[in-house]
Amino acid sequence: MYGPLAITPETLAEEASTLQRKLAAGLRTLRELQDVHVGATPREEVWRDGKVVLYRFRGERAPTAKVPLLIAYALVNRPYMVDLQDDRSLVKGLLARGEDVYVIDWGYPDRSDRFLTLEDYIERFLGGAIEHLCHAHGLPAVNLLGICQGGAFSLCYAALHPERVKNLVTMVTPVDFHTPDNMLSNWNREIDVDLLVDTLSNVPADMMNFTYLMLKPWRLFAQKYVGMLDILDDRKAMEDFLRMEQWIFDSPDQAGEAFREFSKQFFQENRFVTGGAKVGEREVHLGLVEMPVLNIYAEQDHLVPPDASRALRRLCGSRDYTEYSFRGGHIGIYVSGRAQKDVPQAIHDWLAQRSR
C-alpha cells in the first residue's frame, strides 16, 4: 500500500533514468549554445542627453499612425524587455499594427549621476525626448506609454504638461503605493532612505535585484532553476530562459537623489493619493491628467497589485478613462504568448479610436 503520491521503486527508477537522459542532453545543449542576444527590432538613435538615448524602431512597413508613441520604462531594469526577442516583443507587435514607436533608454548611471533628481528624469530627459518628437513630427503633442515606474514618471509629466500628451497609456503602473497587498511598499516604508543614500551614494543594482527576488524567494531562487532541468534538452527553450536571466540581472544602479525622492514621496508618503507630490518646485496633481487614459494592469502582479494601479480611475481628471485587465503577471504582460496577441492590439485599437 503506497501513499497518495503513489511513489514506488519503479517510478523512482523511471524518474532517475529520465533525469539522467536530460542531463546528458543538457550537456550537449549547453556546449552548443552561443551568447544569447536581446532586442529583435532594428532601431536608430534620434536624440541623446548624456547617457539617456531616444531610439526610433523600424518595422517591416512604414507606420500609418500620424502621432508617434513614446515608451518610457522603469529605471530599475533595461527597457529591452519590451523588445526582448522576435516572438516576444511589444514593440514589434505595435509596429506591425502601424504605430510609430520610440523608446527612451535611461542608460547606466555612474557616480557622476549621483545627484540626478526626479526633475532631471521627468523634465529634462522625458520632457526633452517629447520636445524632440514634437519638433521632429511638427506636432503639439505625442502619445505616451509609461510602464511601471516609467508610468509614474509619465503621470507626473502629463499632469505638468498636459498640452504635450495627446493620449496616455499606463501599464502596470503604481498609483496607490499603500494598498495592503503591496509587499514592496511595505518593506520600503521601513527603510531609512536618507541613511541608505547618504552612505551608498548610488543604490547598487545587486541590492535592488536581491530585494525583488526576495518578494518570491522560493519561486525565483529555487523553483525556476529546478524547472530548468525539464528544458535542458530543448535548445530554443534554454535560449529563452537565458535571455530572460540576462534581462533580470542586467540592472543599472539607481541615481541616489532620484531614488531618495521617489522612495520618500511615493513608496513612503504615497503622494499621488495624499497630495503634495513634487517635481522640482512644481506640485503634481493627477486631476490635471485630463487627456484620454488607458490604464493596463496585470491581475497576478506581485510588484504592482491591481488595486495599486486601478486607483488611477478615481484620481485622474480624464473623462475618457479606460481600464484593460490582463490575465497574467508583471513580466508576463510583455513576454507571454497571450500578451503578444492581446496587449499590442488593445493599445493600437484604443489609440486608433482617438485619432479619428
C-alpha positions as CSV (number, residue, x, y, z in Angstrom):
1,M,0.0,0.0,0.0
2,Y,1.5,3.3,-1.1
3,G,0.6,6.8,-0.1
4,P,-1.3,9.4,-2.1
5,L,1.8,10.4,-4.1
6,A,2.0,6.8,-5.4
7,I,5.8,6.7,-5.2
8,T,7.1,3.3,-6.0
9,P,10.6,1.9,-6.6
10,E,9.6,1.7,-10.3
11,T,8.5,5.3,-10.5
12,L,11.7,6.4,-8.7
13,A,13.8,4.4,-11.2
14,E,11.9,5.9,-14.1
15,E,12.4,9.5,-12.8
16,A,16.1,8.9,-12.2
17,S,16.5,7.5,-15.7
18,T,14.7,10.5,-17.3
19,L,16.8,12.9,-15.3
20,Q,20.0,11.1,-16.4
21,R,18.9,11.4,-20.1
22,K,18.0,15.1,-19.7
23,L,21.4,15.9,-18.0
24,A,23.3,14.1,-20.8
25,A,21.3,16.0,-23.4
26,G,21.7,19.2,-21.4
27,L,25.5,19.0,-21.6
28,R,25.3,18.8,-25.3
29,T,22.8,21.7,-25.5
30,L,25.0,23.9,-23.2
31,R,28.1,23.2,-25.3
32,E,26.2,24.3,-28.4
33,L,24.7,27.4,-27.0
34,Q,26.2,30.7,-28.1
35,D,25.8,34.1,-26.4
36,V,22.1,35.0,-26.4
37,H,21.2,38.3,-28.0
38,V,18.4,40.6,-26.8
39,G,16.4,43.0,-28.9
40,A,14.7,41.9,-32.1
41,T,13.8,45.1,-34.0
42,P,16.1,47.4,-35.9
43,R,16.4,50.8,-34.3
44,E,18.2,54.1,-34.7
45,E,19.3,56.8,-32.2
46,V,17.5,60.0,-32.8
47,W,18.2,62.1,-29.7
48,R,20.6,62.0,-26.8
49,D,21.2,63.8,-23.5
50,G,24.3,62.4,-21.7
51,K,23.7,58.7,-21.1
52,V,19.9,58.9,-22.0
53,V,19.1,57.9,-25.6
54,L,15.9,58.0,-27.6
55,Y,15.5,55.3,-30.2
56,R,13.2,55.0,-33.1
57,F,12.2,51.4,-34.0
58,R,11.7,50.3,-37.6
59,G,9.1,47.8,-38.6
60,E,8.7,45.8,-41.8
61,R,6.4,48.5,-43.2
62,A,6.1,52.3,-42.7
63,P,4.0,53.4,-39.8
64,T,0.4,54.5,-40.6
65,A,-0.2,56.3,-37.2
66,K,0.0,60.1,-37.5
67,V,1.1,60.6,-33.9
68,P,4.3,58.9,-32.6
69,L,4.1,56.6,-29.5
70,L,6.9,57.1,-26.9
71,I,7.5,54.2,-24.4
72,A,9.1,55.1,-21.0
73,Y,10.2,52.1,-19.0
74,A,11.3,51.9,-15.3
75,L,14.8,52.9,-14.2
76,V,15.5,49.6,-12.3
77,N,15.6,47.3,-15.4
78,R,16.7,47.7,-19.0
79,P,13.9,48.7,-21.5
80,Y,14.7,45.9,-23.9
81,M,12.1,43.9,-22.1
82,V,9.6,45.5,-24.5
83,D,11.6,44.1,-27.4
84,L,13.2,41.0,-25.9
85,Q,13.2,38.7,-28.8
86,D,11.5,38.1,-32.2
87,D,8.5,36.2,-30.8
88,R,8.2,38.2,-27.5
89,S,8.2,41.9,-28.4
90,L,5.6,44.5,-27.5
91,V,7.5,46.9,-29.9
92,K,7.2,44.5,-32.8
93,G,3.5,44.0,-32.2
94,L,2.9,47.7,-32.2
95,L,4.9,48.3,-35.3
96,A,3.1,45.6,-37.1
97,R,-0.2,47.4,-36.4
98,G,1.2,50.7,-37.8
99,E,2.3,52.5,-34.7
100,D,5.4,54.8,-34.9
101,V,7.3,53.5,-31.9
102,Y,10.1,55.3,-29.9
103,V,11.7,54.0,-26.6
104,I,13.7,56.1,-24.2
105,D,16.8,54.3,-22.7
106,W,17.8,55.8,-19.4
107,G,21.3,54.2,-19.6
108,Y,23.6,53.1,-16.7
109,P,24.1,55.8,-14.1
110,D,27.5,56.0,-12.5
111,R,28.9,58.1,-9.7
112,S,28.8,61.3,-11.8
113,D,25.0,60.9,-11.9
114,R,24.7,60.7,-8.1
115,F,22.8,64.0,-7.9
116,L,20.3,63.4,-10.7
117,T,16.8,64.2,-9.4
118,L,13.3,63.3,-10.4
119,E,13.2,66.7,-12.1
120,D,16.1,65.6,-14.3
121,Y,14.4,62.4,-15.3
122,I,10.9,63.8,-15.8
123,E,11.5,67.3,-17.1
124,R,15.0,67.1,-18.6
125,F,15.1,63.6,-20.1
126,L,11.5,62.5,-20.6
127,G,10.5,66.1,-21.4
128,G,13.4,66.6,-23.7
129,A,12.6,63.5,-25.7
130,I,9.0,64.6,-26.0
131,E,10.0,68.1,-27.2
132,H,12.3,66.5,-29.8
133,L,9.4,64.3,-31.1
134,C,7.0,67.2,-31.2
135,H,9.5,69.3,-33.2
136,A,10.6,66.4,-35.5
137,H,7.0,65.5,-36.3
138,G,5.6,69.0,-36.4
139,L,3.0,68.2,-33.7
140,P,1.9,69.8,-30.5
141,A,1.7,66.5,-28.6
142,V,2.6,62.8,-28.7
143,N,1.2,59.6,-27.4
144,L,2.9,58.4,-24.3
145,L,3.1,54.8,-22.9
146,G,4.6,54.6,-19.4
147,I,5.5,51.2,-17.9
148,C,5.8,50.5,-14.1
149,Q,7.9,53.4,-12.6
150,G,8.0,54.9,-16.1
151,G,4.3,55.1,-15.8
152,A,4.6,57.1,-12.6
153,F,7.0,59.4,-14.4
154,S,4.6,59.7,-17.3
155,L,1.7,60.6,-15.0
156,C,3.9,63.3,-13.4
157,Y,4.8,64.7,-16.9
158,A,1.3,64.5,-18.2
159,A,0.0,66.4,-15.1
160,L,2.6,69.1,-15.5
161,H,2.5,69.4,-19.4
162,P,-1.0,68.2,-20.5
163,E,-0.6,70.1,-23.7
164,R,2.3,67.8,-24.8
165,V,0.5,64.4,-24.2
166,K,-2.3,63.6,-26.7
167,N,-3.1,60.2,-25.3
168,L,-1.7,58.5,-22.2
169,V,-1.3,54.7,-21.7
170,T,-0.1,53.4,-18.3
171,M,0.9,49.8,-18.0
172,V,1.4,48.0,-14.6
173,T,1.8,51.5,-13.1
174,P,1.7,52.0,-9.3
175,V,-0.5,54.9,-8.3
176,D,-1.7,54.0,-4.7
177,F,1.5,52.7,-3.1
178,H,-0.2,51.8,0.2
179,T,-2.6,49.1,-0.8
180,P,-2.4,46.3,1.8
181,D,-1.1,43.7,-0.6
182,N,1.8,45.9,-1.8
183,M,4.7,44.0,-0.2
184,L,7.4,46.0,-1.8
185,S,6.0,49.3,-0.5
186,N,5.6,47.8,3.0
187,W,9.3,46.9,3.0
188,N,10.3,50.3,1.7
189,R,8.4,52.1,4.4
190,E,10.7,50.5,7.0
191,I,13.9,51.8,5.3
192,D,15.9,54.9,6.4
193,V,16.2,56.1,2.8
194,D,18.3,59.1,3.8
195,L,20.8,57.0,5.6
196,L,20.9,54.5,2.7
197,V,21.6,57.1,0.0
198,D,24.0,59.2,2.1
199,T,26.0,56.0,2.8
200,L,26.0,54.4,-0.6
201,S,25.6,57.3,-3.0
202,N,24.0,55.4,-5.8
203,V,21.9,52.4,-4.9
204,P,23.7,49.2,-6.2
205,A,21.8,47.2,-8.8
206,D,22.6,43.9,-6.9
207,M,20.9,45.2,-3.8
208,M,17.8,46.1,-5.8
209,N,17.8,42.7,-7.6
210,F,18.0,40.9,-4.3
211,T,15.1,42.8,-2.9
212,Y,12.9,42.0,-5.9
213,L,13.9,38.3,-5.8
214,M,13.1,38.1,-2.1
215,L,9.4,39.0,-2.8
216,K,9.1,35.4,-4.1
217,P,12.1,33.6,-2.8
218,W,11.0,30.1,-3.5
219,R,9.8,30.8,-7.0
220,L,12.7,33.0,-8.0
221,F,15.6,31.5,-6.1
222,A,14.9,27.7,-6.4
223,Q,11.8,26.7,-8.3
224,K,12.8,28.2,-11.7
225,Y,16.2,26.6,-11.6
226,V,14.7,23.2,-10.7
227,G,12.3,23.7,-13.6
228,M,15.2,24.4,-15.9
229,L,16.1,20.7,-15.7
230,D,13.0,20.0,-17.7
231,I,14.2,22.1,-20.7
232,L,17.9,21.2,-20.7
233,D,17.4,19.2,-23.9
234,D,15.5,21.9,-25.7
235,R,17.9,24.5,-27.2
236,K,15.2,27.1,-28.0
237,A,13.7,26.9,-24.5
238,M,17.1,27.2,-23.0
239,E,17.9,30.3,-25.1
240,D,14.7,31.9,-24.0
241,F,15.5,31.0,-20.4
242,L,19.0,32.5,-20.5
243,R,17.7,35.6,-22.4
244,M,15.3,36.3,-19.5
245,E,18.0,35.7,-16.9
246,Q,20.2,38.2,-18.7
247,W,17.5,40.8,-18.5
248,I,16.8,40.1,-14.8
249,F,20.4,40.6,-13.8
250,D,21.3,43.4,-16.3
251,S,20.1,46.1,-13.9
252,P,21.5,49.6,-13.7
253,D,22.5,51.2,-10.4
254,Q,20.0,53.8,-9.2
255,A,21.0,57.5,-9.1
256,G,21.0,58.3,-5.4
257,E,18.9,61.6,-5.2
258,A,16.3,60.4,-7.7
259,F,16.0,57.1,-5.6
260,R,15.7,59.1,-2.4
261,E,12.9,61.4,-3.8
262,F,10.9,58.6,-5.4
263,S,11.1,56.3,-2.4
264,K,10.1,59.0,0.1
265,Q,7.4,60.7,-2.0
266,F,5.7,57.6,-3.3
267,F,6.6,54.4,-1.5
268,Q,6.7,56.0,1.9
269,E,4.3,59.0,1.7
270,N,2.0,57.9,-1.1
271,R,1.7,61.4,-2.5
272,F,-0.3,60.5,-5.6
273,V,-3.1,59.7,-3.2
274,T,-2.4,62.1,-0.3
275,G,-1.3,65.0,-2.5
276,G,1.8,67.1,-2.5
277,A,3.9,65.2,-5.0
278,K,6.6,67.5,-6.4
279,V,8.9,67.5,-9.4
280,G,11.4,70.2,-8.6
281,E,9.4,73.1,-7.2
282,R,6.2,72.2,-9.1
283,E,3.4,70.2,-7.5
284,V,1.9,67.3,-9.4
285,H,-1.9,67.0,-9.3
286,L,-3.4,63.9,-11.1
287,G,-6.6,65.8,-11.5
288,L,-4.8,67.7,-14.3
289,V,-4.4,64.5,-16.3
290,E,-7.4,65.2,-18.4
291,M,-6.3,63.7,-21.8
292,P,-7.7,60.2,-22.7
293,V,-6.1,57.5,-20.4
294,L,-5.8,53.8,-21.0
295,N,-4.7,52.0,-17.8
296,I,-3.5,48.4,-18.3
297,Y,-2.8,46.3,-15.2
298,A,-2.0,42.6,-14.6
299,E,-4.3,40.5,-12.5
300,Q,-1.5,38.4,-10.9
301,D,1.1,41.2,-10.5
302,H,3.2,40.8,-7.3
303,L,5.1,44.1,-7.8
304,V,2.2,46.4,-8.7
305,P,-1.0,44.8,-7.3
306,P,-4.2,45.6,-9.4
307,D,-5.7,47.9,-6.7
308,A,-2.5,49.9,-6.7
309,S,-3.0,50.6,-10.4
310,R,-6.8,50.8,-10.5
311,A,-6.6,53.8,-8.1
312,L,-5.9,56.0,-11.1
313,R,-9.6,55.9,-12.0
314,R,-10.6,58.0,-9.0
315,L,-7.6,60.3,-9.0
316,C,-7.1,61.4,-12.6
317,G,-9.2,64.1,-14.2
318,S,-9.8,62.4,-17.5
319,R,-13.4,61.9,-18.7
320,D,-12.1,59.4,-21.2
321,Y,-10.7,56.7,-18.9
322,T,-10.4,53.0,-19.9
323,E,-9.1,50.1,-17.9
324,Y,-7.7,46.9,-19.5
325,S,-7.2,43.8,-17.3
326,F,-4.5,41.3,-18.4
327,R,-4.7,37.8,-17.0
328,G,-1.0,37.3,-16.0
329,G,1.8,38.8,-14.0
330,H,4.2,41.8,-14.1
331,I,6.6,40.1,-16.6
332,G,4.0,38.0,-18.5
333,I,2.3,41.1,-19.7
334,Y,5.3,41.7,-22.0
335,V,6.5,38.2,-22.9
336,S,3.7,35.6,-22.6
337,G,2.2,34.2,-25.8
338,R,-1.2,35.7,-25.0
339,A,0.3,39.1,-24.4
340,Q,1.8,39.2,-27.9
341,K,-1.7,38.9,-29.4
342,D,-3.7,40.9,-26.9
343,V,-1.7,43.8,-25.5
344,P,-0.4,45.5,-28.7
345,Q,-3.9,45.1,-30.3
346,A,-5.6,46.6,-27.3
347,I,-3.2,49.6,-27.3
348,H,-3.5,50.1,-31.0
349,D,-7.3,49.8,-31.1
350,W,-7.6,52.3,-28.3
351,L,-5.3,54.8,-29.9
352,A,-6.9,54.4,-33.3
353,Q,-10.3,55.3,-31.9
354,R,-8.8,58.5,-30.6
355,S,-7.0,59.5,-33.8
356,R,-10.1,59.9,-36.0
